[in-house]
Structures are given as C-alpha cells and as structure tokens.
Amino acid sequence: MALYSTPSSTRTRRPQSTQILIASAVTEGLAVLTLVLAFVVNVGSPSTVLATFLGFMAVSVVAATLAFVLALVGLLRFARHTAWFIVILVVSVLANPVLWFFLIGYFS
C-alpha cells in the first residue's frame, strides 16, 4: 500500500508574509491555550498542581515571546498583513504572563 501525495509542482506555495502570519498566529494560539490551561488544570496534590501551573506558564511565556518576535519581523519586513501583525503583537503582549506577574509585583 503506497502513500500518495501531491507532487510538489502542483502544490501552491504561500507567500512568505502569509507563512509568517500563520506561524505567529499558531504560536499565539498556543500561548493563550497554555495560559488558560495553567489556571484550569488543577488536579492532584499541591506539588502536582504547582508543577503543572509552572510548566504551562513557562510554555506560555516562550510561545508568546516567539509569537511577538514573529509578528514583529512580519510587520517590519512585509506590508501585506500589517493589521493582522499588529493584532498579534497586541495580543502577545497582553497574553504574556511575564507582564501580568510584573504588574502584580509592581502594584502590590
């Protein structure tokens, strides 16, 4: 049984601006998902809850930072999806746990 795939000559290649937009949107989605999961998944012993919370927070910080960098590069390099790159930049800053921990520490 052979696996059939589309020949590379008939596949349409997306422009680089669209590729970087998709990559930044996916990483930002991952950042928001792990941020939500950090607060929702709280089952088990206290040490397990703390470990999963910190693990999800670490993944969220890395994903939000990567999404920010990708959106910034896309914004500076390509003018095709400017509005979408700005939206991803704003969401990645607002959904970054480092910002919220800084604000909580600063105002408390």
C-alpha positions in Angstrom: 0.0 0.0 0.0 1.7 3.1 -1.2 1.1 6.6 0.2 0.1 9.1 -2.5 1.0 12.7 -2.1 0.5 15.7 -4.2 3.5 16.4 -6.5 5.5 19.4 -5.4 4.9 21.1 -8.8 1.1 21.2 -8.3 1.2 22.4 -4.7 0.6 26.1 -4.3 3.3 27.8 -2.2 2.1 30.5 0.1 3.9 33.9 0.1 6.4 34.4 2.9 4.2 37.0 4.6 1.3 34.6 4.8 3.6 31.8 6.2 5.0 34.0 8.9 1.4 35.3 9.7 0.2 31.7 10.1 3.3 30.8 12.2 2.8 33.7 14.5 -1.0 33.1 14.8 -0.4 29.4 15.7 2.2 30.2 18.3 0.0 32.9 19.8 -2.9 30.5 19.9 -0.6 28.0 21.7 0.4 30.8 24.2 -3.2 31.6 25.0 -4.2 28.0 25.3 -1.4 27.1 27.7 -2.2 30.3 29.7 -5.8 29.1 30.1 -4.7 25.5 30.9 -2.4 26.8 33.6 -5.3 28.1 35.6 -7.8 25.3 34.6 -5.8 22.2 35.2 -5.5 21.9 39.0 -6.0 18.3 39.8 -3.8 16.3 42.2 -1.6 17.0 45.0 -0.4 20.6 45.7 3.1 19.8 44.3 1.5 18.4 41.1 -0.7 21.4 40.7 2.3 23.8 41.2 4.4 21.8 38.7 1.7 21.8 36.0 1.0 25.5 36.6 4.6 26.5 36.3 5.1 24.2 33.3 2.1 25.7 31.4 3.3 29.2 32.4 6.8 28.5 31.0 5.4 27.2 27.7 3.0 30.2 27.5 5.9 32.7 28.1 8.1 31.1 25.4 5.2 30.8 22.9 4.0 34.4 23.5 7.6 35.7 23.1 8.1 33.7 19.9 4.7 35.0 18.5 5.8 38.5 19.4 9.1 38.1 17.5 7.5 36.5 14.5 4.8 39.2 14.3 7.4 42.0 14.7 9.5 40.6 11.9 6.4 40.2 9.8 5.4 43.8 10.5 8.8 45.2 9.7 9.5 43.0 6.7 6.2 42.7 4.9 3.4 45.2 4.4 0.8 42.7 3.2 -0.8 41.8 6.5 0.0 44.9 8.6 -3.2 45.0 10.5 -3.1 41.3 11.4 0.5 41.5 12.6 -0.4 44.5 14.8 -3.3 42.5 16.3 -0.9 39.6 17.1 1.6 41.9 18.6 -1.0 43.4 20.9 -2.4 40.0 21.9 1.0 38.6 22.5 1.9 41.4 24.9 -1.4 41.3 26.7 -1.4 37.4 27.0 2.2 37.2 28.2 2.3 36.1 31.8 5.5 38.0 32.4 3.7 41.3 32.0 1.0 40.2 34.5 3.5 39.0 37.1 5.4 42.3 36.7 2.2 44.3 37.1 1.1 42.3 40.2 4.5 42.7 41.8 4.7 46.4 41.0 1.3 47.4 42.3 1.1 45.1 45.3 
